[in-house]
Amino acid sequence: MYTLIHALPVQRLLVEQLPIIALSMVIAELFYKFHSFTLELVAFFVTWYIIELVFVAGVRLLRRE
């Protein structure tokens, strides 16, 4: 987390990462009810990773066209 915040410019964090993190949090809050903080946290991070992966792939695809 520290590396992410310091490696990216503030504008990129706000435009790219903040919406992805917010969407991941909403999905985790609505759908993940494991009754274990650790499992829900891991599921949140996996969700964040997958959403960001799809976002990056979409951006790369759009840049090629």
N, C-alpha and C positions, 0 to 999 in steps of 0.2 A: 504494500500500500504506500509506504513512504517513497519507494523508488518510482512508483507510478505518478505520484503527485509531483515529485521533483523532476521527473524526466520529461514530462509533457508541458507545453506552454498552457497558461491559465485558460486562454480562449479555447484551445482544443479540449481541455478537460471539461469545460462548461458545455461545449457544443456536442462533443462526441460521448464522453464517458458519463456525464451526469444523467442524460436520458436513459442510457443503457443500464446504469445502476438503479435508477428509479423504477424502470420497468421490471428489472430483476427482483427488486424489493416487493413490488406489487404482486408479482407471480408467487414469490415465496410466501407472502402473507396470506394470499387467498388459497393456495393449494397445498402447501407443505404443513402437515399436522402430524409430525412424527413423535411428538411428546418428548423430544430430546433436542436440546439446544444445539448440540454438536452436529447431529444429523441434519437439522434444518439449516445450520450455517454452511455445512458442506454442500447441501443441495442449492443454497443461494449462490455460492461461488461457482458451482457447475453451471447453473443457469446464466450467471453473468458471463462466464467464459463462452458458452454456446451462443448467446445473443451477440456478443462482441465478434465472435467468429463469423456469424452470418452477416453482420454489419460490414466487417472488413472485406469479406468475399464480395458483397454487393457493391461496395465502393470500387474495388478493383475491376469488377465486371463493367461497371458504368464508365470507368476511365478508359477502358479499351475501346469502347464504341465511339 
